[in-house]
Amino acid sequence: MKILIFGASGSGTTTLGKEIEKITDFTHLDVDDYYWKKTEPPFQEKIPLVVRNKSLKADFKKFENLVVSGSMVSWGKEWEQAFDLAIFIILENKERIERLKKRETERYGKKLLTDKNIQQNSKAFLEWANQYENPNFNGRSLKVHNDWIELLGCKVLKLDGRIELTEKAETVIKVIKTTGNNV
């Protein structure tokens, strides 16, 4: 079974993917690991679409039970039919942005206070992420995700990002079991 978990940045997609991997035989892959080159500091240089798709497809084929976290809305039409289940995590904007600010502080530490480039990139990222609920935003947004859901060739489970991680994971496990997969 192939599962996709997606939502806005800071909604908890990676956290849920890791939790499902921890309690099942599913392997977790995060699309950020395919989207971004390994740099220090991280998230500075994108990998070209063709290269990231080739890498992800190779890993996608390796595992029978797989959970992928992250938005793939712009990765190509072939991904619209690739999954058996999609989980869309929805979280109110204010709480998401607070989570993202905390994550940025944890990720960059003192560099967030001293490095102008990191400060600028962090500020730009947070401004971008804050546009998610803006229906006129021309990037990854709630509208784009809702439109993409209509194109997905699988069941889509919508989860409230505010509920506890264990409860979200239990909900996903129940859905997996109803499809006949053993976990």
LOTI-92508 format. One line per 4 residues: number of its first residue (from 1); their letters; for each residue x, y negated, z negated of N, C-alpha, C. Coordinates in nm, 4 decimals, padded with zeros to 6 digits, always signed. Atoms other than C-alpha are relative to their C-alpha. Example, Ala and Ser with C-alpha at 12.3 -4.5 7.8 and 13.67 -1.06 7.14 Angstrom:
2
1 = as = +00.0890,+00.1190,+00.0000,+01.2300,+00.4500,-00.7800,+00.0900,-00.1200,+00.0000; -00.0820,+00.1190,+00.0060,+01.3670,+00.1060,-00.7140,-00.0770,-00.1090,-00.0730
//
This chain:
183
1 = mkil = +00.0847,+00.1174,+00.0000,+00.0000,+00.0000,+00.0000,+00.0894,-00.1239,+00.0000; -00.0734,+00.1257,-00.0099,+00.1253,-00.3467,+00.0904,-00.0896,-00.1126,-00.0518; +00.0767,+00.1062,+00.0646,+00.0095,-00.6383,-00.1246,+00.0728,-00.1325,+00.0177; -00.0531,+00.1352,-00.0059,+00.0597,-01.0099,-00.0733,-00.0624,-00.0816,-00.1123
5 = ifga = +00.0484,+00.0935,+00.1019,+00.0306,-01.2584,-00.3608,+00.0420,-00.1391,+00.0450; -00.0332,+00.1352,-00.0451,+00.0096,-01.6221,-00.2552,-00.0828,-00.1034,-00.0731; +00.0663,+00.1126,+00.0633,-00.0970,-01.9623,-00.3789,+00.0941,-00.1188,+00.0054; -00.0834,+00.1200,+00.0027,+00.0413,-02.3073,-00.4388,+00.1248,+00.0243,-00.0836
9 = sgsg = -00.1204,-00.0067,+00.0823,+00.3910,-02.3526,-00.5776,-00.0372,-00.0260,-00.1455; +00.0278,+00.0151,+00.1425,+00.3751,-02.3075,-00.9540,-00.1245,+00.0711,-00.0476; +00.1242,-00.0675,+00.0400,+00.0572,-02.0984,-00.9519,+00.0245,+00.1346,-00.0667; -00.0321,-00.1254,+00.0677,+00.2338,-01.7830,-01.0720,+00.0113,+00.1209,+00.0907
13 = tttl = -00.0052,-00.1133,-00.0933,+00.2724,-01.5698,-00.7600,+00.1202,+00.0904,-00.0276; -00.1207,-00.0793,+00.0254,+00.6293,-01.4579,-00.8308,-00.0104,+00.0719,-00.1339; +00.0144,-00.0593,+00.1328,+00.5550,-01.3954,-01.1970,-00.0912,+00.1217,+00.0057; +00.0915,-00.1137,-00.0121,+00.2602,-01.1703,-01.1095,+00.0633,+00.1120,+00.0821
17 = gkei = -00.0675,-00.1023,-00.0804,+00.4612,-00.9907,-00.8407,+00.1002,+00.0794,-00.0823; -00.0981,-00.0672,+00.0858,+00.7379,-00.9125,-01.0898,-00.0685,+00.0885,-00.1036; +00.0736,-00.0771,+00.1005,+00.4838,-00.7939,-01.3467,-00.0569,+00.1276,+00.0621; +00.0531,-00.1191,-00.0668,+00.3194,-00.5558,-01.0983,+00.1127,+00.0995,+00.0262
21 = ekit = -00.1145,-00.0891,-00.0209,+00.6629,-00.4169,-01.0087,+00.0381,+00.0703,-00.1295; -00.0416,-00.0531,+00.1299,+00.7396,-00.3672,-01.3788,-00.0907,+00.1145,-00.0461; +00.0938,-00.0983,+00.0566,+00.4245,-00.1625,-01.4521,-00.0498,+00.1028,+00.1018; +00.0420,-00.0957,-00.1032,+00.3847,+00.0316,-01.1253,+00.1226,+00.0518,+00.0746
25 = dfth = -00.1093,-00.0458,-00.0861,+00.5907,+00.2066,-00.8588,+00.0185,-00.0927,+00.1202; -00.0126,+00.0964,-00.1086,+00.5606,-00.0998,-00.6320,+00.1341,-00.0719,-00.0083; -00.1197,+00.0825,-00.0083,+00.8714,-00.2849,-00.5180,-00.0446,-00.1435,+00.0265; +00.0341,+00.1412,-00.0168,+00.8539,-00.6642,-00.5431,+00.1028,-00.0700,+00.0877
29 = ldvd = -00.0832,+00.0875,-00.0827,+00.9912,-00.8952,-00.2747,-00.0577,-00.1402,-00.0081; +00.0452,+00.1384,+00.0028,+00.9747,-01.2734,-00.2964,+00.0421,-00.0678,+00.1295; -00.0312,+00.0597,-00.1298,+00.9541,-01.4667,+00.0302,+00.1055,-00.1099,-00.0105; -00.1059,+00.1000,+00.0156,+01.1814,-01.7381,-00.1131,+00.1381,+00.0603,+00.0257
33 = dyyw = -00.1282,-00.0662,-00.0231,+01.4647,-01.4833,-00.0948,+00.0298,+00.0172,+00.1490; -00.0155,-00.0114,-00.1455,+01.4085,-01.4663,+00.2826,-00.0035,-00.1375,+00.0667; +00.0194,+00.1353,-00.0544,+01.3234,-01.8338,+00.3374,+00.1225,-00.0887,-00.0204; -00.1102,+00.0890,+00.0379,+01.6235,-01.9932,+00.1644,+00.1328,+00.0734,+00.0020
37 = kkte = -00.1358,-00.0527,+00.0113,+01.9956,-01.9310,+00.2086,+00.0435,-00.0081,-00.1451; -00.0542,+00.0011,+00.1361,+02.1791,-01.8466,-00.1123,+00.1013,-00.1142,-00.0088; -00.0872,+00.1161,+00.0170,+02.3309,-02.1811,-00.2080,+00.0061,-00.0366,-00.1475; -00.0098,+00.0547,+00.1352,+02.4448,-02.3506,-00.5254,+00.0156,-00.1512,+00.0115
41 = ppfq = +00.1257,-00.0406,+00.0620,+02.2369,-02.5383,-00.6165,-00.0919,+00.0685,+00.1016; +00.0896,-00.0757,-00.0893,+01.9560,-02.3212,-00.4756,-00.1003,-00.0892,+00.0744; +00.1101,+00.0611,-00.0760,+01.6833,-02.4126,-00.2258,+00.0432,-00.1250,+00.0752; -00.0526,+00.1144,-00.0736,+01.8947,-02.6433,-00.0135,-00.0051,+00.0196,+00.1509
45 = ekip = -00.0117,-00.0256,-00.1431,+01.9104,-02.4721,+00.3262,-00.0927,+00.1145,+00.0414; +00.0972,-00.0991,-00.0473,+01.6337,-02.2862,+00.5110,+00.0651,+00.0974,+00.0983; -00.0390,-00.1018,-00.0970,+01.6861,-01.9652,+00.7069,-00.0964,-00.0108,+00.1182; +00.0901,+00.0098,-00.1156,+01.5484,-01.9796,+01.0639,-00.1097,+00.1077,-00.0030
49 = lvvr = +00.1167,-00.0885,+00.0033,+01.2044,-01.8189,+01.1062,+00.0296,+00.1376,+00.0588; -00.0273,-00.1287,-00.0654,+01.3256,-01.5456,+01.3442,+00.0862,+00.0880,-00.0904; -00.0915,-00.0758,+00.0866,+01.6022,-01.4411,+01.1051,-00.0730,+00.0475,-00.1252; +00.0693,-00.0404,+00.1236,+01.3834,-01.4420,+00.7942,-00.1043,+00.1069,+00.0282
53 = nksl = +00.0983,-00.1030,-00.0351,+01.1090,-01.2435,+00.9691,+00.0671,+00.1345,+00.0243; -00.0720,-00.1244,-00.0274,+01.3605,-00.9843,+01.0901,+00.0432,+00.0661,-00.1310; -00.0456,-00.0528,+00.1296,+01.5022,-00.9436,+00.7381,-00.1168,+00.0535,-00.0820; +00.1147,-00.0440,+00.0788,+01.1628,-00.9236,+00.5703,-00.0643,+00.1235,+00.0622
57 = kadf = +00.0593,-00.1179,-00.0656,+01.0266,-00.6786,+00.8297,+00.0811,+00.1256,-00.0284; -00.0853,-00.1157,+00.0298,+01.3250,-00.4484,+00.7718,-00.0277,+00.0512,-00.1412; +00.0280,-00.0409,+00.1379,+01.2626,-00.4465,+00.3959,-00.1450,+00.0459,-00.0157; +00.1420,-00.0344,+00.0050,+00.8853,-00.4281,+00.4472,-00.0209,+00.1472,+00.0384
61 = kkfe = +00.0132,-00.1383,-00.0489,+00.9279,-00.0961,+00.6301,+00.0641,+00.1018,-00.0950; -00.0726,-00.0910,+00.0895,+01.1559,+00.0534,+00.3614,-00.0864,+00.0580,-00.1111; +00.0728,-00.0358,+00.1216,+00.8942,+00.0721,+00.0879,-00.1453,+00.0344,+00.0299; +00.1388,-00.0415,-00.0189,+00.5647,+00.2596,+00.0810,-00.0959,-00.0904,-00.0780
65 = nlvv = +00.0805,+00.0872,+00.0857,+00.4252,+00.0521,-00.2055,+00.0793,-00.1276,-00.0258; -00.0738,+00.1253,-00.0008,+00.5219,-00.3114,-00.1862,-00.0910,-00.1151,-00.0390; +00.0700,+00.1239,+00.0326,+00.4134,-00.6398,-00.3401,+00.0919,-00.1153,+00.0401; -00.0742,+00.1150,-00.0511,+00.5279,-00.9576,-00.1661,-00.0630,-00.1249,-00.0597
69 = sgsm = +00.0540,+00.1240,+00.0565,+00.4951,-01.2933,-00.3401,+00.0482,-00.1194,+00.0804; -00.0314,+00.1236,-00.0699,+00.4826,-01.6293,-00.1676,-00.0903,-00.0216,+00.1193; +00.0855,+00.0357,-00.1131,+00.2980,-01.8099,+00.1057,+00.0685,+00.0357,+00.1314; -00.0527,-00.0387,-00.1307,+00.3480,-01.6634,+00.4535,-00.0856,-00.0581,+00.1120
73 = vswg = +00.0961,+00.0573,-00.0935,+00.0902,-01.8814,+00.6270,+00.0665,-00.0486,+00.1288; -00.0680,+00.0519,-00.1194,+00.3509,-02.0203,+00.8687,+00.1037,+00.0974,+00.0564; -00.1013,-00.0970,-00.0401,+00.5504,-01.7014,+00.9243,-00.0347,+00.0767,+00.1273; +00.0378,-00.0676,-00.1241,+00.3581,-01.5728,+01.2259,-00.1266,+00.0816,-00.0150
77 = kewe = +00.1288,-00.0693,-00.0013,+00.0333,-01.4050,+01.3233,+00.0106,+00.1464,-00.0409; -00.0134,-00.1422,+00.0324,+00.1726,-01.0529,+01.2760,-00.0198,+00.0284,-00.1483; +00.0169,-00.0201,+00.1437,+00.1624,-01.1029,+00.8981,-00.1463,-00.0036,-00.0420; +00.1428,+00.0058,+00.0339,-00.2139,-01.1650,+00.9072,-00.0617,+00.1394,-00.0106
81 = qafd = +00.0540,-00.1360,+00.0005,-00.2697,-00.7903,+00.9620,+00.0924,+00.0978,-00.0728; -00.1028,-00.0875,+00.0566,+00.0284,-00.6540,+00.7675,-00.0330,+00.0548,-00.1392; +00.0232,-00.0342,+00.1402,-00.1245,-00.6251,+00.4198,-00.1318,+00.0736,-00.0194; +00.1207,-00.0735,+00.0376,-00.3800,-00.3952,+00.2579,-00.0837,-00.0779,-00.1017
85 = laif = +00.0672,+00.0820,+00.1013,-00.4660,-00.6475,-00.0141,+00.0757,-00.1313,-00.0109; -00.0602,+00.1305,+00.0261,-00.4038,-01.0186,-00.0610,-00.0601,-00.0547,-00.1292; +00.0435,+00.0608,+00.1254,-00.4234,-01.1939,-00.3953,+00.0314,-00.1483,+00.0078; -00.0134,+00.1451,-00.0083,-00.4804,-01.5682,-00.3921,-00.0164,-00.0563,-00.1401
89 = iile = +00.0038,+00.0575,+00.1346,-00.3934,-01.7378,-00.7198,-00.0290,-00.1493,+00.0114; +00.0434,+00.1394,-00.0007,-00.5661,-02.0681,-00.7812,+00.0246,-00.0582,-00.1385; -00.0286,+00.0663,+00.1267,-00.4469,-02.3070,-01.0501,-00.0169,-00.1500,+00.0188; +00.0250,+00.1439,-00.0039,-00.5538,-02.6640,-01.1217,+00.1325,-00.0752,+00.0157
93 = nker = -00.1188,+00.0742,-00.0394,-00.3066,-02.9187,-00.9880,+00.0820,-00.0513,-00.1181; -00.0735,+00.0587,+00.1119,-00.2146,-03.0875,-01.3179,+00.0845,+00.1051,-00.0718; -00.0739,-00.1064,+00.0685,-00.1141,-02.7596,-01.4837,+00.1135,+00.0533,+00.0883; -00.1045,-00.0456,-00.0926,+00.0792,-02.6484,-01.1730,+00.1200,-00.0934,-00.0005
97 = ierl = -00.1085,+00.0980,-00.0043,+00.2794,-02.9692,-01.1609,+00.0789,+00.0022,-00.1304; -00.0712,-00.0112,+00.1278,+00.3620,-02.9401,-01.5324,+00.0905,+00.1232,-00.0006; -00.0821,-00.1208,-00.0104,+00.4856,-02.5846,-01.4715,+00.1212,-00.0247,+00.0895; -00.1092,+00.0258,-00.0939,+00.6937,-02.7024,-01.1765,+00.1054,-00.0925,-00.0597
101 = kkre = -00.0958,+00.0901,+00.0652,+00.8516,-02.9869,-01.3747,+00.0867,+00.0778,-00.0993; -00.0738,-00.0824,+00.0966,+00.9484,-02.7406,-01.6475,+00.0974,+00.0916,+00.0731; -00.0861,-00.0898,-00.0777,+01.0870,-02.4980,-01.3884,+00.1197,-00.0742,+00.0590; -00.1092,+00.0798,-00.0557,+01.2923,-02.7730,-01.2229,+00.1041,-00.0310,-00.1084
105 = tery = -00.0909,+00.0284,+00.1110,+01.4403,-02.8657,-01.5618,+00.0801,+00.1247,-00.0376; -00.0692,-00.1255,+00.0319,+01.5224,-02.5000,-01.6372,+00.0993,+00.0371,+00.1100; -00.0828,-00.0393,-00.1134,+01.6670,-02.4447,-01.2904,+00.1259,-00.0853,+00.0124; -00.1115,+00.0903,-00.0275,+01.8913,-02.7512,-01.2671,+00.0668,-00.0571,-00.1244
109 = gkkl = -00.0604,+00.0457,+00.1239,+01.9542,-02.8445,-01.6298,+00.0460,-00.1442,+00.0072; -00.0542,+00.1355,+00.0060,+02.1775,-03.1486,-01.6770,+00.0190,-00.0611,+00.1384; -00.0190,+00.0523,-00.1354,+02.2305,-03.1763,-01.3018,-00.1212,-00.0825,+00.0447; +00.1205,+00.0754,-00.0333,+01.8722,-03.3016,-01.2796,+00.0105,-00.1444,-00.0501
113 = ltdk = -00.0201,+00.1342,+00.0540,+01.9879,-03.6027,-01.4820,+00.1210,-00.0711,+00.0608; -00.1266,+00.0597,-00.0431,+02.3292,-03.6557,-01.3231,+00.0268,+00.0056,+00.1497; -00.0291,-00.0196,-00.1431,+02.3253,-03.5367,-00.9608,-00.1093,-00.0672,+00.0843; +00.0978,+00.0771,-00.0794,+02.1558,-03.7863,-00.7252,-00.0696,+00.0863,+00.1044
117 = niqq = +00.0582,-00.0859,-00.1029,+02.1017,-03.5243,-00.4522,-00.1060,+00.0938,-00.0594; +00.0962,-00.0886,+00.0669,+01.9318,-03.2819,-00.6917,-00.1203,-00.0803,-00.0472; +00.1112,+00.0853,+00.0426,+01.7227,-03.5661,-00.8335,-00.0930,-00.0311,+00.1169; +00.0802,+00.0343,-00.1179,+01.6077,-03.6702,-00.4860,-00.0772,+00.1217,+00.0514
121 = nska = +00.0662,-00.1216,-00.0489,+01.5326,-03.3125,-00.3787,-00.1116,+00.0448,-00.0932; +00.1012,-00.0389,+00.0976,+01.3429,-03.2379,-00.6993,-00.1210,-00.0929,+00.0089; +00.1094,+00.0979,-00.0118,+01.1384,-03.5574,-00.6693,-00.0809,+00.0253,+00.1274; +00.0691,-00.0262,-00.1268,+01.0571,-03.4824,-00.3047,-00.0809,+00.1295,-00.0084
125 = flew = +00.0715,-00.1262,+00.0152,+00.9610,-03.1235,-00.3911,-00.1271,-00.0185,-00.0826; +00.1169,+00.0206,+00.0856,+00.7285,-03.2326,-00.6714,-00.1070,-00.0841,+00.0698; +00.0971,+00.0793,-00.0763,+00.5660,-03.4951,-00.4474,-00.0689,+00.0868,+00.1051; +00.0573,-00.0925,-00.0988,+00.5170,-03.2291,-00.1774,-00.1002,+00.0940,-00.0682
129 = anqy = +00.0862,-00.0947,+00.0708,+00.3719,-02.9798,-00.4276,-00.1274,-00.0668,-00.0509; +00.1144,+00.0739,+00.0519,+00.1378,-03.2472,-00.5655,-00.1058,-00.0273,+00.1070; +00.0938,+00.0234,-00.1105,-00.0280,-03.2775,-00.2229,-00.0864,+00.1223,+00.0323; +00.0662,-00.1266,-00.0330,-00.1611,-02.9189,-00.2282,-00.1519,-00.0125,+00.0117
133 = enpn = +00.1462,+00.0106,-00.0019,-00.5220,-03.0157,-00.3021,-00.0503,-00.1114,+00.0916; +00.0376,+00.1079,-00.0921,-00.5209,-03.3099,-00.0566,-00.0430,+00.0620,+00.1331; +00.0484,-00.0630,-00.1240,-00.7406,-03.1963,+00.2383,+00.0616,-00.0596,+00.1265; -00.0616,+00.0646,-00.1162,-00.5577,-03.4377,+00.4704,+00.1506,+00.0223,+00.0077
137 = fngr = -00.1441,-00.0263,+00.0012,-00.2078,-03.3152,+00.3805,+00.0352,+00.0918,+00.1157; -00.0394,-00.0742,-00.1193,-00.0250,-03.1812,+00.6837,+00.1041,+00.1075,-00.0314; -00.0924,-00.1066,+00.0386,+00.1671,-02.9093,+00.4968,-00.0782,+00.1116,-00.0653; +00.0689,-00.1083,+00.0702,+00.0916,-02.6038,+00.2881,-00.0959,-00.0613,-00.1007
141 = slkv = +00.1026,+00.0612,+00.0832,-00.2332,-02.6897,+00.1168,-00.1104,+00.1006,-00.0294; +00.1154,-00.0829,+00.0316,-00.5475,-02.5439,-00.0341,-00.0836,+00.0234,+00.1253; +00.0769,-00.0146,-00.1240,-00.7272,-02.6087,+00.2955,+00.0677,+00.0989,+00.0943; -00.0741,-00.0920,-00.0879,-00.4551,-02.4305,+00.4943,-00.0121,+00.1429,-00.0513
145 = hndw = +00.0128,-00.1348,+00.0557,-00.4645,-02.1343,+00.2563,-00.1413,+00.0551,+00.0165; +00.1378,-00.0475,-00.0175,-00.8446,-02.1136,+00.2646,-00.0290,+00.0361,+00.1457; +00.0164,-00.0327,-00.1420,-00.8388,-02.1234,+00.6453,+00.0723,+00.1300,+00.0345; -00.0803,-00.1197,-00.0268,-00.5685,-01.8536,+00.6502,-00.0680,+00.1252,-00.0540
149 = iell = +00.0716,-00.1140,+00.0584,-00.7749,-01.6275,+00.4234,-00.0980,+00.0588,+00.1015; +00.0974,-00.0456,-00.1009,-01.0337,-01.6095,+00.7024,+00.0661,+00.0834,+00.1101; -00.0729,-00.0723,-00.1045,-00.7655,-01.4678,+00.9351,+00.0605,+00.1313,-00.0488; -00.0632,-00.1194,+00.0546,-00.6333,-01.2013,+00.7008,-00.0859,+00.1234,+00.0239
153 = gckv = +00.0715,-00.1245,-00.0306,-00.7277,-00.8461,+00.7943,-00.0054,+00.0933,-00.1189; +00.0060,-00.0820,+00.1201,-00.7573,-00.7248,+00.4365,-00.0897,-00.0675,-00.1030; +00.0749,+00.0548,+00.1133,-00.9496,-00.7701,+00.1155,+00.0828,-00.1100,-00.0649; -00.0673,+00.1090,+00.0709,-00.8645,-01.0975,-00.0626,-00.0631,-00.0136,-00.1379
157 = lkld = +00.0416,+00.0146,+00.1389,-00.8863,-01.1109,-00.4389,+00.0453,-00.1376,-00.0472; -00.0343,+00.1326,+00.0511,-00.8997,-01.4616,-00.5872,+00.0099,+00.0083,-00.1519; -00.0218,-00.0027,+00.1445,-00.7547,-01.4989,-00.9366,+00.0247,-00.1402,-00.0528; -00.0220,+00.1260,+00.0697,-00.7595,-01.7913,-01.1767,+00.1383,+00.0051,-00.0638
161 = grie = -00.1358,+00.0022,+00.0516,-00.3986,-01.8803,-01.2549,+00.0098,-00.0267,-00.1493; -00.0028,+00.0299,+00.1430,-00.4941,-01.9811,-01.6104,-00.0112,+00.1252,-00.0859; +00.0156,-00.1192,+00.0832,-00.5750,-01.6277,-01.7236,+00.1359,+00.0625,-00.0286; -00.1259,-00.0594,+00.0449,-00.3058,-01.4350,-01.9063,+00.0557,+00.0960,+00.1047
165 = ltek = -00.0686,-00.0849,-00.0969,-00.0491,-01.2477,-01.7004,-00.0446,+00.1456,-00.0098; +00.0393,-00.1406,+00.0151,-00.1427,-00.9089,-01.8460,-00.1397,+00.0243,+00.0556; +00.1364,-00.0147,-00.0518,-00.5093,-00.9641,-01.7583,-00.0016,-00.0057,+00.1531; -00.0092,+00.0055,-00.1468,-00.4217,-01.0653,-01.4010,+00.0548,+00.1315,+00.0539
169 = aetv = -00.0609,-00.1255,-00.0458,-00.2001,-00.7584,-01.3648,-00.0987,+00.1161,-00.0120; +00.0998,-00.1060,+00.0181,-00.4712,-00.5292,-01.5053,-00.1081,-00.0070,+00.1078; +00.0999,+00.0174,-00.1061,-00.7212,-00.6738,-01.2566,+00.0531,+00.0537,+00.1324; -00.0605,-00.0476,-00.1247,-00.4831,-00.6056,-00.9683,+00.0120,+00.1524,-00.0012
173 = ikvi = -00.0138,-00.1465,+00.0112,-00.4156,-00.2493,-01.0926,-00.1343,+00.0673,+00.0243; +00.1333,-00.0572,-00.0221,-00.7901,-00.1792,-01.1015,-00.0363,-00.0011,+00.1480; +00.0294,+00.0083,-00.1431,-00.8249,-00.2978,-00.7411,+00.0841,+00.1012,+00.0775; -00.0858,-00.0990,-00.0657,-00.5281,-00.0844,-00.6346,-00.0577,+00.1400,-00.0178
177 = kttg = +00.0550,-00.1327,+00.0287,-00.6826,+00.2212,-00.8009,-00.1278,+00.0273,+00.0779; +00.1244,-00.0206,-00.0750,-01.0156,+00.1662,-00.6253,+00.0266,+00.0281,+00.1472; -00.0349,-00.0293,-00.1398,-00.8330,+00.1919,-00.2919,+00.0574,+00.1411,+00.0135; -00.0498,-00.1370,-00.0056,-00.7091,+00.5371,-00.3867,+00.1496,+00.0135,-00.0234
181 = nnv = -00.1436,-00.0068,+00.0277,-00.3478,+00.4501,-00.4652,+00.0223,+00.0332,-00.1468; -00.0405,-00.0285,+00.1377,-00.1890,+00.5960,-00.7747,+00.1102,-00.0967,-00.0373; -00.1037,+00.0943,+00.0442,+00.0175,+00.3537,-00.9772,+00.0700,+00.0511,-00.1238
//
